[in-house]
Amino acid sequence: MRRSWALTRAARARTTGICPLGTAVVTVAFLASERLGTYAAHGAGLLMPAATDDNVWVTGVLVRVTPVAVALVLLPLVPAPAGVVLACPRERLAARVTPPSQPSGSSQRSLTDI
């Protein structure tokens, strides 16, 4: 808790703004991928009557459900890049509060020494 308090002391507004920003990013990504899903729904809607003996009810349900299904499948691709973007300010804050310590002695070796 003490370290968290120290990290966010100088940037309260920025830290508080990250949550609505993350929500907005995920919402926009969901709406955009749902829009892309309408193209898949159109193609599936054209093929479904032939597969179901012209059952318009099944076709209607498929056309309504497909955009949301496509959006939910594509949605996990968004948080990773968004998390990287949001992690960069955190690293800058951490560097300001506690500078990285240098290893002392010869017992610690870096990856370049190996």
Secondary structure, DSSP 4 states (H G I P E B T S, - for coil): -HHHHHHHTT-HHHHHHHHHHHHHHHHHHHHHHHHHHHHHHHHHHHHHHHHTTS-HHHHHHHHHHHHHHHHHHHGGGTHHHHHHHHHHHHHHHHHHHSPPPPP-SSS---TTT-
